Amino acid sequence: MVLAEAKADAIISRMKIADFRDEGTEATLLITSDIVVVHEGIIREKPTTKEEARQFLKGYSGGHVSTVGSVVVTNLKTGRRCGGLDIAEVYFHDIPDEIIESLIDEGIVFNVAGGLLLEHPLTLPFVEQVVGATDSVMGLPKALTEKLIHEALLPPSK
């Protein structure tokens, strides 16, 4: 959750918050999030080389990974900030080397945490099971985000 909070702080520092706190203004929400992939106890960010991407994807083949997503919702009018974590697991069948190479050649694996592309047409047939929400694995857990939006819109406690 730290990275999502840091993103919120960085964005807010560039804004004129007074503009959002006027009496007559509607609430404005800032939603920030981040996700990492955890495989065999190691946090994996976006792969930076073909070899690293290959190592990540081969490691998932016939195994499983976890995703840890964080979401922070900041009510810019009240200053209330609500955050939470969402964890999901993805279990894979064996992924053929030619599929891994095709994913790497496309290059999209370099844009996502752990090179994990659950929804990609080349990857999807090799997903055995998802424990948790698919949207969580893809980067923004809908149920958690909705819960945090409702919390951020609550009136300030006295």
N, C-alpha and C positions, 0 to 999 in steps of 0.2 A: 504494500500500500504506500510505501515511502515514495516510490517513483511517481505514482499518480498524484500524490500530495505535492511533490516538488514541481511537477508540471503545472498544477493549479497555481502554486505560488508564483512561478515564473510568468504565467499569463496575467495573473492579477497585478503583478508589479508593473506591468506595462499599461494598465488600464486606469482610467479616472473613476475610481470606485464611488466618489461622491455623486456622480451622475446616476448611479444605480440605487442610491439610498434616499432620494427625494421622496417626500410623503406620497405624492400622487402616482408614483411609478409602480408598474406591475413588477412582480418578482422576476428576476433574471437568474437562470441557473447556469453554472459552468460545470460541465461534466468532463472529467478526465479519467483515463484508464490506461492500464498497461497489462501485459501478459508475459509470462515466461514459461518455458517448457522445462520440466524436471525429468531427467532420465538417469536412472541408477544413482540418484542422490546428487546429481550435478545439474546446476542451473544452466540452461542453454538459451542464449540470445540468438539473434540472427546470425547464420553462418557467414563467414567473410571470404572463404575460399571454396573452390570446388571440392577439394579434399575434405575440408571440414563438413561441408554439406553431405558428401558421400558417407562419411563416418557417422553423422547423425542419422541419416535415413537407413543405413544398414543396421544400425543399432536398434532402430524401431522394428525392423523386420522380425516377425515371429514373437515380438515382445510387447511391451506397453510403455506409455509415457503418461505423465501427469501434466496438466496445465494449471497454473496459479494465476488468476486474473484479479486485479484490484480495480476498484471503481471509487472515485471520490466525487461527490456532488456538493458544490458550494453555492449557497444562496447569496448572491452578490448584494441583495437589499439588506438582509439581516446579518450576514456574516456567518450564518450557521453552516457548518461543514460536516457531512456525513460520509463515512467510508466503510468499505467492506471487502472481503475476499471471497472468491468462488473457485473451487477446485473441481476439476473433472479428470477422468482417466480415459485413455484411448488404447484399446487392445488391437493389435494388428496380426493378420495372417502373414506368412512369408511374402516379402515384396521382391519380385524378380529384379536382378541387376539392371536389365534393360529399362525397366520402369524408373528405377532410381536415376539412371543416366539421362533418360528423357526429361525428368523433372529438373535435373541440374542444367541440362542444355537449354531448357526454357528460361531459366534464370529467376523465376518467381520465388524459388525457395530462399533466395537471398533477402527477400523483403519481409519475412515472417519469422517470429520467434521459433528457434529450434528447427527451422526449415519445414515445419509441420503444416501441411496443407490438407486438412481433413476433407474439405469439400471439392478438391480438385478431381476431375474425371479420371485421371490416372491413378490417384491414391484411393479414392472411395471404394473401389471393389476389394481392396485389401484391408479395409477396416472391419474387424471382427465384431467389436462392441464399443460403445461409448457409455461410460458410467458418469452421469451428470448431463448437463445441458450442452447440446451441440453448439449453441450460440456462445457459450462460455469458452469452448475450445477455439472458436473462430475470433474471439477477441473482446466481446462485450456481452457479459451475461445479462440478458433481458430482465429476468425476475429480480435479480439483485439491484439493477439500475432503477427499476420502477419503485422498489422498496425505498431506496435511498432518496429518490425524487420526492416521494411522499413525506419522508422524514424531514428533508430540507425545507419543505414548504410549511411545516408546522409553525404555529405562532411561537415567538420567543417565550420561554418560561420566565416567570417572575419570581 
